Amino acid sequence: MMNIFVGNLSYQTTQEDLQSVFSQYGAVERVNIVTDRMTGQARGFAFVEMTNREEAETAISVLNGSDLHGRTLNVNEARPKPEGGRGGGFSRGNGGGYNKKNRW
């Protein structure tokens, strides 16, 4: 199993579009287009899981830099999530976030 990051997607790209494109290179297990939690709007990237690593590597090499809906795709192996939950966001140390003693 290989998880693939697909970036620079058009907001009109659907899961069916990605399923169709990637399945030309092998079995696609799952497609997940990432959306904004508040608006539900696509964020311009997705993850595609392919069953066979060799087929996934072929899809990456062929599709990276290719065009879909007028956008040049950025396709590569997804990096694992960092330990400890989500990356980015609010800082709890010096320089940001909510601090009880500085309430106003």
KAWOUR-V108319 format. One record per pair of residues at least 6 apart in sequence whose ideal C-beta (glycine too) atoms are under 7 Angstrom apart, sorted by sequence separation. I is the first residue (numbers start at 1). GAP is how many residues later the second one is. D is the distance in Angstrom with one decimal. If there is no record, write none. Layout:
{{I & GAP & D} {I & GAP & D}}
//
This chain:
{{22 & 6 & 4.9} {35 & 6 & 6.3} {50 & 6 & 3.9} {90 & 6 & 6.0} {91 & 6 & 5.2} {35 & 7 & 5.5} {36 & 7 & 5.8} {65 & 7 & 6.1} {66 & 7 & 5.4} {90 & 7 & 4.5} {35 & 8 & 6.2} {65 & 8 & 6.9} {19 & 9 & 5.5} {33 & 9 & 5.5} {34 & 9 & 4.9} {50 & 9 & 6.5} {64 & 9 & 6.6} {63 & 10 & 5.8} {64 & 10 & 6.8} {34 & 11 & 5.6} {64 & 11 & 4.1} {6 & 12 & 6.6} {19 & 12 & 5.3} {34 & 12 & 6.2} {63 & 12 & 4.6} {64 & 12 & 6.5} {18 & 13 & 4.8} {33 & 13 & 4.3} {32 & 14 & 6.0} {31 & 15 & 6.4} {32 & 15 & 4.8} {60 & 15 & 5.2} {15 & 16 & 4.5} {60 & 16 & 6.0} {31 & 17 & 5.3} {60 & 17 & 6.7} {15 & 18 & 5.8} {30 & 19 & 4.4} {13 & 20 & 6.9} {28 & 20 & 6.2} {29 & 20 & 4.2} {29 & 21 & 6.4} {28 & 22 & 5.7} {29 & 22 & 5.3} {27 & 23 & 6.5} {26 & 24 & 5.6} {27 & 24 & 4.1} {26 & 25 & 6.8} {27 & 25 & 6.4} {22 & 26 & 5.1} {26 & 26 & 5.1} {1 & 28 & 6.7} {18 & 28 & 5.9} {22 & 28 & 6.6} {26 & 29 & 2.7} {11 & 30 & 6.9} {18 & 30 & 5.8} {25 & 30 & 5.3} {26 & 30 & 6.8} {11 & 31 & 4.9} {47 & 31 & 5.8} {9 & 33 & 6.9} {11 & 33 & 6.7} {25 & 33 & 5.1} {26 & 33 & 6.7} {25 & 34 & 3.8} {9 & 35 & 5.1} {8 & 36 & 6.5} {9 & 36 & 6.0} {7 & 37 & 6.9} {9 & 37 & 6.1} {22 & 37 & 5.4} {25 & 37 & 6.7} {7 & 38 & 4.5} {6 & 39 & 6.3} {5 & 40 & 6.7} {6 & 40 & 4.7} {5 & 42 & 6.2} {6 & 42 & 5.9} {21 & 42 & 6.8} {4 & 43 & 6.7} {3 & 44 & 5.8} {4 & 44 & 4.6} {3 & 46 & 5.3} {4 & 46 & 6.5} {21 & 47 & 6.6} {1 & 48 & 6.2} {2 & 48 & 5.3} {1 & 50 & 6.2} {2 & 51 & 4.8} {17 & 51 & 7.0} {4 & 52 & 6.0} {2 & 54 & 3.8} {4 & 55 & 6.9} {13 & 55 & 6.5} {4 & 56 & 6.2} {13 & 56 & 5.8} {12 & 57 & 5.8} {10 & 58 & 6.9} {10 & 59 & 3.7} {10 & 60 & 6.4} {10 & 61 & 4.9} {9 & 62 & 6.4} {8 & 63 & 5.2} {8 & 64 & 6.1} {8 & 65 & 5.9} {8 & 66 & 4.8} {6 & 67 & 6.1} {7 & 67 & 3.8} {6 & 69 & 5.3} {4 & 71 & 6.4} {5 & 71 & 5.6} {4 & 73 & 6.3} {5 & 73 & 4.2} {4 & 74 & 6.0} {2 & 75 & 6.6} {3 & 75 & 4.1}}
//
